[in-house]
Amino acid sequence: MTATRITWDRASAPRTRTRRSTTTRAPKGDFQAPSARGTWPAFWLTGVDQMEGSSGSPGPSASTYYRARNVYVGRSRA
C-alpha cells in the first residue's frame, strides 16, 4: 500500500484515490501523524465504506467486526 502526503488541513479521514485490495491476511502500512503543539495525532483503521451503508444500501444485517493484532503505537524523537 502507498499513500500520498496531504499538504493541507483536513478534518476527515484520508482515502486512497484508487481501491486497494490485498490477497494476504496481514497487510502492512506506515503512516505519519502531526506532532506539533495543538494538533491531535490520530489514526483510524476503517473497513470498506459499504460496511456502514454509504453505498446506498443499509450495510450488513449481522454484526461486523474489525480486528487488529500486534498493533504498536510509538514515538520517535529526532
N, C-alpha and C positions, 0 to 999 in steps of 0.2 A: 504494500500500500504506500502511496505517496500523498503528500499534501502540499499545498501552496501557502506560504506565509501571508497572512492577511495584514495589510498595512494600514487599515482604517479601523476606527472604533466600531465594534459590533456588540450588540446586546442580545444575540441569539446564537443558536447552535450552528457552527460552520458545517457545510456539507460538501461532499465531493462533487465535481462538475459532471462526472460520469459515474455510472454504477460500478461498484467494486464487488466482486464475488471471490470466494475462495473455496478450494476443494479440500483444504486441511481443516482439522478441528481446532487448530491453535494458531490463528492469525496473530501477527505481532505488529506493533506500531510504536512510534515515538511521537511525542508532541512537546511543545514549549508553551508555557503559560507565563503571563506577565508577572513580574515580582516587584514592580515599582510601588512606592508608597501610595496608598489609596486604591489599589487595584485588588480584585478578588480573584486570585488564580484558581480556576476550577476546570475540571474536565469531566464531561458527562459521556458515558457509554450508552448509546441507544441502539435499538434494533431498527429494522426497517419501519418506515412510517406507516405502512399498511397495517402493522400490528395495532396501531392506535386508531385506525379507521380514517386516515387522512386521504385515502384514495377515493372516498365517496361511499365506501361500504362501512358497515358498523365494526369491522375487525373481527377477530376470533371470538367465538361464543364461549370457549372454555378458558381457563386460566392460562396465562402466558408468562414465562419466566426468562430472565436474563441472568446468567450465572458467570462468575469470574473466579479464576483460581490464580494463585501466585501473583496477585496484584501488589505492586510496590509503588509507594509514593515517597519520593526523597527530594533532597535539595542539595545542590552543588554550589559552593561558593568559589568565586574567582579569586 
